[in-house]
């Protein structure tokens, strides 16, 4: 199995990771069929899979691939409930990007 990295990102990093797998934590703002809009320091459209069971106003962790239109095709999603510290989640993203050698596998 080939080593792969799934970096944590927020909306501001989407254009850097087009075509790559990422992990995003955000708040579900809208659900529209098999699409969701989440707030991860900016709005991101997520194309959900059939196994997604998330709710509006809950936190969600999405692992997926960034599309050229800067949406994300979800491979998996996890409803985190309420009470999520989004400032902390965003800080983790910033620290991970400041110290990529610790948090990401570079090919």
PLY file of the C-alpha trace (Angstrom):
ply
format ascii 1.0
element vertex 107
property float x
property float y
property float z
element edge 106
property int vertex1
property int vertex2
end_header
0.00 0.00 0.00
1.31 3.41 -0.96
1.69 6.02 1.79
-0.80 8.85 1.44
-1.48 12.06 3.30
-4.89 13.55 4.03
-4.09 17.07 5.21
-6.56 19.04 7.29
-7.70 22.16 5.47
-10.19 25.00 5.64
-11.89 26.81 2.77
-8.88 29.03 2.14
-6.68 26.06 1.23
-9.01 24.43 -1.32
-7.27 25.81 -4.41
-3.94 24.38 -3.20
-5.32 20.85 -3.00
-7.33 20.42 -6.24
-7.30 16.74 -7.18
-6.01 15.67 -3.76
-7.56 14.05 -0.72
-8.22 16.29 2.27
-9.94 16.35 5.66
-12.24 19.23 6.63
-14.05 20.00 9.88
-16.93 22.46 9.64
-20.49 23.29 10.54
-23.31 22.04 8.30
-25.21 25.09 7.04
-27.45 23.48 4.39
-28.45 20.08 3.09
-29.78 19.81 -0.46
-30.30 16.21 -1.51
-26.84 14.70 -1.84
-25.09 18.06 -1.37
-24.22 19.97 1.77
-22.78 23.40 2.37
-20.43 23.52 5.34
-18.68 26.44 6.99
-14.99 25.69 7.43
-13.66 29.24 7.75
-15.66 29.88 4.55
-18.38 27.97 2.72
-17.59 24.68 0.98
-19.98 22.60 -1.13
-19.66 18.89 -0.35
-21.02 16.16 -2.64
-22.10 13.51 -0.15
-22.22 9.76 -0.60
-25.21 7.62 0.29
-23.69 6.66 3.64
-23.63 10.27 4.87
-25.85 10.92 7.86
-25.30 14.54 8.88
-27.62 17.21 10.22
-27.89 20.98 9.76
-26.16 22.94 12.55
-24.01 19.94 13.53
-20.30 19.70 13.13
-19.00 17.35 10.45
-15.67 15.85 9.50
-15.40 15.16 5.77
-12.67 13.19 4.05
-12.77 13.59 0.30
-11.20 14.83 -2.91
-11.13 18.49 -3.95
-12.78 19.03 -7.34
-11.63 21.66 -9.88
-14.67 23.81 -8.94
-13.37 23.78 -5.32
-16.17 21.56 -4.07
-15.35 18.30 -2.29
-16.47 14.80 -3.29
-16.90 13.08 0.08
-15.51 9.60 0.59
-16.67 9.61 4.21
-18.36 11.97 6.62
-18.77 11.87 10.36
-21.40 13.86 12.25
-19.61 15.43 15.23
-22.74 16.79 16.91
-22.88 20.23 18.47
-20.44 21.87 20.84
-17.52 21.85 18.40
-14.81 24.46 18.96
-14.36 25.61 15.36
-11.66 28.12 16.34
-9.63 25.22 17.72
-10.24 23.17 14.55
-9.04 26.10 12.42
-5.97 26.56 14.66
-5.07 22.88 14.17
-5.20 23.46 10.39
-2.92 26.49 10.64
-0.39 24.67 12.85
-0.42 21.66 10.53
0.37 23.91 7.56
3.15 25.70 9.43
4.76 22.34 10.26
4.02 20.24 7.17
6.99 17.95 7.76
5.33 16.68 10.93
1.72 16.44 9.73
1.90 15.57 6.02
3.56 12.90 3.95
5.17 14.52 0.91
5.74 12.37 -2.16
0 1
1 2
2 3
3 4
4 5
5 6
6 7
7 8
8 9
9 10
10 11
11 12
12 13
13 14
14 15
15 16
16 17
17 18
18 19
19 20
20 21
21 22
22 23
23 24
24 25
25 26
26 27
27 28
28 29
29 30
30 31
31 32
32 33
33 34
34 35
35 36
36 37
37 38
38 39
39 40
40 41
41 42
42 43
43 44
44 45
45 46
46 47
47 48
48 49
49 50
50 51
51 52
52 53
53 54
54 55
55 56
56 57
57 58
58 59
59 60
60 61
61 62
62 63
63 64
64 65
65 66
66 67
67 68
68 69
69 70
70 71
71 72
72 73
73 74
74 75
75 76
76 77
77 78
78 79
79 80
80 81
81 82
82 83
83 84
84 85
85 86
86 87
87 88
88 89
89 90
90 91
91 92
92 93
93 94
94 95
95 96
96 97
97 98
98 99
99 100
100 101
101 102
102 103
103 104
104 105
105 106
